[in-house]
């Protein structure tokens, strides 16, 4: 299986640079994973595809302002640090530019109240830093940090909250779970009133989002691990949903990765937390989800491989070809697809 098999042509102008004013005003393509048939709908039509007793699962991670611009006090060299993963004890795995300037023991200063010291040198620009600060870390970060928008978004984001879901709760992500950006609190209430269960898992989105598949053989790609949490109440709800013959509907590939990590071969769930490196590509057998709401993904990415595993590569690429023709908006701030 070749990475090239998951490529498609995308005109640059279809990459959404800014979010819509109204969160739930996006378009939604509905793709039948069994037949490959697709329909053009609106996101607000999602409720028509959810049934009483189904469980909608969302990722409640919160994006932190993880991009910091600092300098080396000895030389004045400008250093960009992108915080990816909390390793505990004020130590973070970070992506650094330019990384070649940072050795062990190197200090990077961001302000009088925040600096960091390199404690480990990894590959591909990865460094581990011990952060040194005076005050409350997340408050300082909120003042000094920038939202870590993906590199294909070149326009400035005026409102930080638009790269955050309305239900974001647990800080720790370097990227938003973007399928969830379409929901408003009012729309979630509407879903609940229909008798659909709404449940939350956590997956802190890290390096995998920023790292393209660089190998030609898909199976040789090395996924970085990301921290997840699925609590007992949610596990019990998911098991009851299955016992009642209802569906588990994931919002986003991040929720999917949690559910597929935790579900056993019989589709049973139990409370767990830890790190997952699960990599889903065609040939994978799903045990955790029945349907998926997701945005449109980058060519040759692990995410388009995941949805191809669920709906079939040819079905997905045909649907994407249609989306390009119909000028859907792509990627983080773009439109969405419901795979049923």
Protein Blocks (a to p, Z undefined) as FASTA:
>chain_A
ZZklmgccddfklpcfbdcfblklcccddddfknopacdddfklmmmmpcehiacdddfb
dcddfbccdddfknopacddddfbdgbjhiacdddddfklpcghiacdfbfkbccddfbd
ceehiacdddddedjfklmmmmmmccdddfklmbdcfblklmccfkbfbgcifbdcfklm
mpcfklmmmmmmnopacddddddddfklmmccfbfblklpccddddddddfklmmmmmmm
mmnopacddehjklmmmmmmmpcfkopacddddddfbdcdehiacfkbmbdcdddddehi
aklmmmmmmnopklmmmmmmmmmmnopaehjllccdddZZ
